[in-house]
Amino acid sequence: MAVREILKMGDPRLLRVAQAVTEFDSDALHLLITDMLDTMLAADGAGLAAPQIGVDLQLVIFGSNARNPRYPEAPIVPQTVLINPVITPLPHAEGDTAPLEVEDWEGCLSVPGLRAMVPRYARIRYTGFDQYGDPIDRTVEGFHARVVQHECDHLIGMLYPMRVRDFSRFGYTEVLFPGLDAPQDD
């Protein structure tokens, strides 16, 4: 039960491809998840990936059972522990043949003080396991889909600036949103 240091962009550990979790429902895994939750909550984050605290495992946590003060307009995303995730982009609406990408502002606890417009799939299916090894299979869209994709990117060594297409919409939060209660880092 500890708040861990969150690695910052530039740390090579953030660029590694994480290893699959092979042992579920262990004391070590439960302790790691508790530390991750404590760390995410202390930073008012919407999610956190194990590589962000230097742990090379395919484990992400996200969501909350209450409104996040950094995302007051965002819908509540169920608090989730997701291990060994697989994301499948889905068509946005019935009759669509291809997944739709949408852009929205993102930040990251590992890239503090910066925000950018980042393209993400609007609707996804994600599968994986919880900490007990029970399967998870959800189809989600909007903010929920964005948070899952953002956190899972950390498992393949990708930070959101690597997805930015238009660097005129990338900068410091205080400059991009002067005088506003601007969105904060994920």
C-alpha positions, 0 to 999 in steps of 0.5 A: 500500500504505497504511492509509487513514483510515476516514470516520466517521458524520456525514461527508457522503461516506458518504451519497453513491450511489457511481459504477459502476466502468468500468475493470477491471484497472488499476494504479489499481484494484489499488492501491485494492484493496490499500489497502482490504485493508490498511485492513480488516486493520489494523482487524480488519474483516470488510469495507470499502466504497470510500466508507468511505475517501472513494472514490466507487466501487461497490467492496467487499471482505470476508472473510478466509482465516482466523478474524477475531479480532473474529468468532471464532464466525463462519464463514470468508467467502472473501476477495472483491473485489466491484465493481458489485454487485447483491443479490437477496433469496431465499426462505430454504428450498424452498417459501418464497415470500418472503425471510426477514429475520433480526436480528443484531448489527452494527457498522461501522468508520464507526460505532465503538463502537456496535452494534445489532440490524439486520434483513437477508435471511437468504439472497441472491444477489449478482452483480458483477465482480472486479478483472479484470472477471470475473463473480461470481455467488454464493448465500449465507446467514447471516453471509456474506449479512449482511456482503455486504448491510452493505458494499453498503449503503455504496454507496447511502449507507446506514449500518446505524443507518438500518436499525435498527427497535428503538432499545432494541437500539442502543447502545455495545458496552461497555454492551450487552455488559458484561464480555463479549468482545463482537462488534466493529464490521464 
